[in-house]
């Protein structure tokens, strides 16, 4: 028994020392990375809860104050020259985390800073569609949106029935009327992964000759990074049905793992649509800091944002990764709400007026923006 206890203590000590000896490369030396995002003064938060807007819910079959509790985790895209933010809303502040119903609202802006809300959700659970079983109770959460070259919008979002969170796919031509297609993994491997826990999908995009951010094809396929605990990869030929990459045992291949001693030591969760640059594909992601094995420079359970560089010709090949977050909680409203440990949760990144606008959720309570003042 004493030998066993001694061995356990030795391992724990070795692990602690290894975390303390983590050697980090400064972000500034990573010339490929997009580091210079700044919060506009006096603007944030852009979107806050509103207890006065109501919506007739086809799931609950009554009027609900659909964005009264929280508004956060926004997708973003461009339509008719305007920035549109599609944000997650929760309806009942009296219910605990995970027990409220989420719907996705719509807000638009000429300048990417000042937004006008649509007044009603554009994506929501309903008894009258074929996704009711997967969205009953919990609803529709955490969208990411991007556009094809022909102007079709693809939304990857989380379906939550208070039992299991699953990725869902929806398409639209106007960002208001959406067609739900269900799980992206319905057909792959005979549906083996259709009912597994899955979240947070980031489809690879590029800037086309017209200056539009559109979904890219690489080696004849569409590519998507996805996952919450780990970053995984999937490919598609139609943007509706996706095939995850698997390992030698036929299980989901874990392409990116959390790192003990770093800001992303608990999980690595995909952010907005990845973007192809001259250096490679940049995946922007959200990292959560572990209480025991995390980076002591950041509060336990803090969500910060990181970047990973993948090869343009082989999107599964990692070229580089930031050791420190490029974006972290700073403002008071980013350190309150449902996640007082601090959260900046990035989900929307769009080019507009020769700048990049990064939209993010603040402590699961508000929507805010940071701007990169560089041409694309």
C-alpha positions as CSV (number, residue, x, y, z in Angstrom):
1,X,0.0,0.0,0.0
2,X,2.8,2.4,0.9
3,X,4.6,1.7,-2.4
4,X,1.4,2.4,-4.3
5,X,0.8,5.7,-2.4
6,X,4.4,6.7,-3.0
7,X,4.0,6.0,-6.7
8,X,0.8,8.0,-7.0
9,X,2.5,11.0,-5.2
10,X,5.5,10.7,-7.5
11,X,3.3,10.8,-10.6
12,X,1.3,13.8,-9.2
13,X,4.5,15.6,-8.4
14,X,5.9,14.9,-11.9
15,X,2.7,16.1,-13.5
16,X,2.7,19.3,-11.5
17,X,6.4,20.0,-12.4
18,X,5.7,19.3,-16.1
19,X,2.9,21.9,-16.1
20,X,5.1,24.4,-14.3
21,X,7.8,23.9,-16.9
22,X,5.6,24.5,-20.0
23,X,7.7,26.6,-22.4
24,X,5.5,28.9,-24.5
25,X,6.2,30.7,-27.7
26,X,5.0,34.3,-27.7
27,X,2.0,35.0,-29.9
28,X,3.8,37.9,-31.5
29,X,6.2,35.5,-33.2
30,X,3.4,33.7,-35.0
31,X,3.3,35.8,-38.1
32,X,0.4,33.9,-39.5
33,X,-1.9,34.6,-36.6
34,X,-4.6,37.3,-36.5
35,X,-3.8,39.0,-33.2
36,X,-5.0,42.6,-33.5
37,X,-8.7,42.5,-32.6
38,X,-9.8,45.5,-30.6
39,X,-13.1,46.2,-28.8
40,X,-14.7,49.5,-30.0
41,X,-15.0,51.9,-27.1
42,X,-18.5,52.6,-25.6
43,X,-20.2,50.0,-27.9
44,X,-20.4,46.7,-26.1
45,X,-22.4,44.8,-25.3
46,X,-24.2,45.0,-28.7
47,X,-27.2,42.8,-27.8
48,X,-28.6,42.3,-24.3
49,X,-31.7,40.4,-23.0
50,X,-35.0,42.0,-23.7
51,X,-38.0,41.0,-21.5
52,X,-40.5,42.8,-23.7
53,X,-40.4,40.8,-26.9
54,X,-42.8,38.0,-27.2
55,X,-43.2,35.1,-29.7
56,X,-45.8,32.4,-30.1
57,X,-43.9,29.2,-29.5
58,X,-45.1,26.3,-31.7
59,X,-43.5,23.9,-29.3
60,X,-45.0,25.2,-26.0
61,X,-48.0,26.5,-27.9
62,X,-48.2,29.8,-26.0
63,X,-46.6,33.3,-26.0
64,X,-43.1,33.4,-24.5
65,X,-40.7,36.1,-23.7
66,X,-38.1,34.3,-25.9
67,X,-35.0,36.5,-25.2
68,X,-35.8,37.6,-21.6
69,X,-33.0,35.7,-19.8
70,X,-29.9,35.8,-22.0
71,X,-28.7,36.7,-25.5
72,X,-25.3,35.3,-26.5
73,X,-23.1,33.0,-28.8
74,X,-23.7,34.7,-32.1
75,X,-23.1,33.6,-35.7
76,X,-22.5,36.3,-38.3
77,X,-22.6,36.6,-42.1
78,X,-23.3,39.2,-44.8
79,X,-26.5,39.6,-46.9
80,X,-27.3,42.5,-49.2
81,X,-24.3,44.4,-47.9
82,X,-25.4,44.2,-44.3
83,X,-23.9,42.3,-41.4
84,X,-26.4,39.9,-39.9
85,X,-25.9,38.4,-36.4
86,X,-27.9,35.3,-35.5
87,X,-27.7,35.1,-31.8
88,X,-28.8,32.5,-29.2
89,X,-31.5,33.6,-26.8
90,X,-32.9,32.0,-23.7
91,X,-36.4,32.6,-22.3
92,X,-36.7,32.0,-18.6
93,X,-34.2,33.3,-16.1
94,X,-35.8,31.4,-13.3
95,X,-34.6,28.1,-14.7
96,X,-31.1,26.9,-14.3
97,X,-28.3,26.4,-16.8
98,X,-29.3,24.0,-19.5
99,X,-33.0,24.0,-18.6
100,X,-34.1,27.0,-20.5
101,X,-35.3,26.9,-24.1
102,X,-33.0,28.5,-26.7
103,X,-34.1,30.1,-30.0
104,X,-32.0,31.9,-32.5
105,X,-32.7,35.6,-33.1
106,X,-31.8,37.9,-36.0
107,X,-30.2,41.4,-35.9
108,X,-28.8,43.4,-38.8
109,X,-26.3,46.3,-39.2
110,X,-25.0,48.7,-41.9
111,X,-21.7,49.3,-40.1
112,X,-21.3,46.0,-38.1
113,X,-21.6,47.9,-34.8
114,X,-25.1,49.3,-34.4
115,X,-27.8,46.6,-34.8
116,X,-31.5,46.5,-35.3
117,X,-33.3,43.4,-34.1
118,X,-35.8,41.4,-36.2
119,X,-38.2,41.1,-33.2
120,X,-38.8,37.3,-33.5
121,X,-36.6,34.2,-33.6
122,X,-35.8,32.7,-37.0
123,X,-34.8,29.3,-35.7
124,X,-36.8,27.6,-33.0
125,X,-38.1,24.2,-31.8
126,X,-41.5,23.2,-33.1
127,X,-43.9,20.3,-32.8
128,X,-44.6,20.7,-36.5
129,X,-41.2,19.8,-38.0
130,X,-39.4,16.5,-38.1
131,X,-36.7,17.7,-35.7
132,X,-39.0,18.0,-32.7
133,X,-37.6,15.0,-30.8
134,X,-34.1,16.3,-30.9
135,X,-35.1,19.9,-30.0
136,X,-37.9,19.3,-27.5
137,X,-37.4,21.4,-24.4
138,X,-33.9,22.7,-24.9
139,X,-34.3,24.1,-28.4
140,X,-31.8,25.5,-30.9
141,X,-28.4,26.7,-29.7
142,X,-25.0,28.2,-30.7
143,X,-25.2,28.7,-34.5
144,X,-22.3,29.1,-37.0
145,X,-23.3,30.4,-40.5
146,X,-21.5,30.7,-43.8
147,X,-22.5,31.1,-47.4
148,X,-22.0,29.2,-50.6
149,X,-20.8,30.9,-53.9
150,X,-24.4,30.8,-55.2
151,X,-25.8,32.5,-52.1
152,X,-27.2,29.6,-50.0
153,X,-26.6,30.0,-46.3
154,X,-25.6,26.9,-44.3
155,X,-26.2,26.9,-40.5
156,X,-24.6,24.4,-38.2
157,X,-26.2,24.6,-34.8
158,X,-26.8,22.5,-31.7
159,X,-30.0,20.6,-31.2
160,X,-30.7,20.2,-27.4
161,X,-33.5,18.0,-26.1
162,X,-32.2,18.1,-22.5
163,X,-30.9,14.6,-22.9
164,X,-28.2,14.8,-25.6
165,X,-26.7,17.7,-27.6
166,X,-26.3,17.0,-31.3
167,X,-25.2,19.0,-34.3
168,X,-28.0,20.0,-36.8
169,X,-27.8,21.4,-40.3
170,X,-30.1,24.0,-41.8
171,X,-30.1,26.0,-45.0
172,X,-31.7,29.3,-46.2
173,X,-31.6,31.8,-49.0
174,X,-32.6,34.8,-46.8
175,X,-31.4,34.0,-43.3
176,X,-35.1,34.2,-42.1
177,X,-36.7,31.1,-43.5
178,X,-34.7,27.9,-42.7
179,X,-35.0,24.3,-43.8
180,X,-33.8,21.9,-41.1
181,X,-32.0,18.8,-42.3
182,X,-31.2,17.1,-39.0
183,X,-27.9,15.5,-38.1
184,X,-25.0,16.0,-40.5
185,X,-23.9,12.4,-39.6
186,X,-27.2,10.7,-40.4
187,X,-25.7,8.7,-43.4
188,X,-22.0,8.3,-42.6
189,X,-20.9,4.8,-41.5
190,X,-24.5,3.7,-41.5
191,X,-25.5,6.3,-39.0
192,X,-23.0,5.2,-36.4
193,X,-22.4,8.7,-35.1
194,X,-25.8,10.2,-35.6
195,X,-26.9,10.0,-32.0
196,X,-23.5,10.8,-30.3
197,X,-22.9,14.0,-28.4
198,X,-21.7,16.5,-30.9
199,X,-21.4,20.3,-31.0
200,X,-19.7,23.4,-32.5
201,X,-19.0,23.1,-36.3
202,X,-16.7,25.4,-38.2
203,X,-16.9,25.0,-42.0
204,X,-13.8,26.1,-44.0
205,X,-14.3,29.3,-45.9
206,X,-12.3,31.6,-48.3
207,X,-12.4,35.1,-49.7
208,X,-13.4,34.9,-53.4
209,X,-12.5,37.3,-56.2
210,X,-15.5,39.5,-55.3
211,X,-14.3,39.9,-51.8
212,X,-17.1,37.6,-50.4
213,X,-16.5,35.1,-47.7
214,X,-17.7,31.8,-49.2
215,X,-17.5,28.1,-48.4
216,X,-14.3,26.6,-49.9
217,X,-13.7,23.3,-51.6
218,X,-10.4,21.6,-51.0
219,X,-9.4,18.5,-53.0
220,X,-13.0,18.4,-54.3
221,X,-14.7,18.3,-50.9
222,X,-16.0,20.7,-48.3
223,X,-14.3,20.5,-44.9
224,X,-15.5,21.1,-41.4
225,X,-13.8,21.2,-38.0
226,X,-16.2,20.3,-35.2
227,X,-16.4,19.3,-31.6
228,X,-16.4,20.6,-28.0
229,X,-14.1,18.4,-26.0
230,X,-11.7,17.9,-28.9
231,X,-11.4,19.3,-32.4
232,X,-12.5,16.7,-35.0
233,X,-12.7,16.8,-38.8
234,X,-15.4,15.9,-41.3
235,X,-15.9,16.2,-45.1
236,X,-18.9,16.6,-47.4
237,X,-19.9,16.7,-51.0
238,X,-23.2,18.5,-50.5
239,X,-22.9,20.5,-47.2
240,X,-25.8,18.5,-45.7
241,X,-24.3,15.0,-45.2
242,X,-20.9,14.9,-43.5
243,X,-18.4,12.1,-43.0
244,X,-16.2,12.3,-39.9
245,X,-12.6,11.2,-40.1
246,X,-12.0,8.1,-38.0
247,X,-9.0,6.3,-36.5
248,X,-7.8,2.8,-37.0
249,X,-10.4,1.5,-34.6
250,X,-13.2,3.2,-36.5
251,X,-13.8,5.8,-33.8
252,X,-13.8,9.6,-34.2
253,X,-10.3,10.9,-34.9
254,X,-9.3,13.5,-32.3
255,X,-7.3,16.0,-34.3
256,X,-6.7,18.6,-31.6
257,X,-6.6,17.8,-27.9
258,X,-6.7,20.0,-24.8
259,X,-3.2,20.8,-23.4
260,X,-2.3,20.5,-19.7
261,X,-0.8,23.7,-18.5
262,X,-2.4,25.9,-21.2
263,X,-5.5,28.0,-21.4
264,X,-7.3,25.2,-23.4
265,X,-6.5,22.5,-20.8
266,X,-10.1,21.4,-20.3
267,X,-11.6,21.6,-23.8
268,X,-11.1,22.9,-27.3
269,X,-14.4,24.0,-28.9
270,X,-14.6,25.2,-32.5
271,X,-15.5,28.8,-33.1
272,X,-16.6,30.7,-36.3
273,X,-16.1,29.4,-39.8
274,X,-12.4,28.7,-40.4
275,X,-10.7,30.9,-43.0
276,X,-8.2,30.2,-45.7
277,X,-5.2,32.6,-45.8
278,X,-1.9,32.7,-47.6
279,X,-0.3,30.8,-44.7
280,X,-2.9,28.1,-44.3
281,X,-6.3,27.5,-42.8
282,X,-6.9,29.4,-39.5
283,X,-9.3,27.7,-37.1
284,X,-10.5,30.1,-34.4
285,X,-11.6,28.2,-31.4
286,X,-12.6,28.5,-27.7
287,X,-10.5,27.0,-25.0
288,X,-11.6,26.4,-21.4
289,X,-9.0,26.5,-18.6
290,X,-9.0,23.5,-16.2
291,X,-9.1,24.2,-12.5
292,X,-6.3,21.8,-11.6
293,X,-4.2,21.3,-14.7
294,X,-4.7,24.6,-16.4
295,X,-2.7,27.8,-17.0
296,X,-2.4,29.6,-13.7
297,X,-2.3,32.9,-15.5
298,X,-6.1,32.5,-16.1
299,X,-9.0,31.9,-13.8
300,X,-10.2,28.4,-13.5
301,X,-13.0,27.6,-16.0
302,X,-12.3,30.7,-18.0
303,X,-13.2,30.6,-21.7
304,X,-10.6,32.3,-23.9
305,X,-10.0,32.2,-27.7
306,X,-7.2,30.6,-29.6
307,X,-6.0,29.9,-33.1
308,X,-4.7,26.9,-35.0
309,X,-3.0,26.8,-38.4
310,X,-3.8,23.9,-40.7
311,X,-2.3,23.0,-44.1
312,X,-4.3,24.4,-47.1
313,X,-3.8,21.2,-49.1
314,X,-4.3,18.8,-46.2
315,X,-6.8,20.3,-43.7
316,X,-6.1,17.6,-41.2
317,X,-2.4,18.5,-40.9
318,X,-1.6,20.9,-38.1
319,X,1.1,23.5,-38.9
320,X,1.1,25.6,-35.8
321,X,-0.9,26.7,-32.7
322,X,-1.0,29.7,-30.4
323,X,0.2,28.9,-26.9
324,X,-1.7,31.8,-25.3
325,X,-5.1,33.1,-26.2
326,X,-5.4,36.0,-28.6
327,X,-8.7,37.1,-27.0
328,X,-9.7,36.8,-23.3
329,X,-12.3,38.2,-20.9
330,X,-11.5,41.8,-19.8
331,X,-14.8,43.8,-19.5
332,X,-17.0,43.4,-16.5
333,X,-19.9,42.0,-18.5
334,X,-17.5,39.3,-19.8
335,X,-16.9,38.2,-16.2
336,X,-20.5,38.0,-14.9
337,X,-23.8,36.4,-15.9
338,X,-24.0,32.7,-16.2
339,X,-20.2,32.2,-16.3
340,X,-18.7,34.5,-13.7
341,X,-15.3,32.9,-14.2
342,X,-15.1,34.9,-17.5
343,X,-16.1,34.0,-21.0
344,X,-15.5,35.3,-24.5
345,X,-17.0,32.7,-26.7
346,X,-16.4,33.4,-30.4
347,X,-18.8,32.2,-33.1
348,X,-19.1,34.9,-35.8
349,X,-16.3,36.3,-38.0
350,X,-17.1,38.3,-41.1
351,X,-15.3,40.8,-43.5
352,X,-17.1,44.1,-43.9
353,X,-15.9,47.5,-45.0
354,X,-12.3,46.3,-45.3
355,X,-12.3,45.1,-41.7
356,X,-12.9,41.9,-39.9
357,X,-15.7,41.8,-37.3
358,X,-15.5,39.1,-34.6
359,X,-18.7,38.5,-32.7
360,X,-18.8,36.7,-29.4
361,X,-20.8,35.7,-26.4
362,X,-20.0,37.3,-23.1
363,X,-20.5,35.0,-20.0
364,X,-23.5,33.3,-21.7
365,X,-25.4,36.6,-21.2
366,X,-24.6,39.2,-23.9
367,X,-23.3,39.7,-27.5
368,X,-20.3,41.8,-28.2
369,X,-17.8,42.6,-31.0
370,X,-14.1,43.1,-31.6
371,X,-12.7,44.6,-34.8
372,X,-9.6,43.9,-36.8
373,X,-8.8,47.0,-38.8
374,X,-7.1,45.3,-41.7
375,X,-8.1,44.6,-45.3
376,X,-8.9,41.0,-46.3
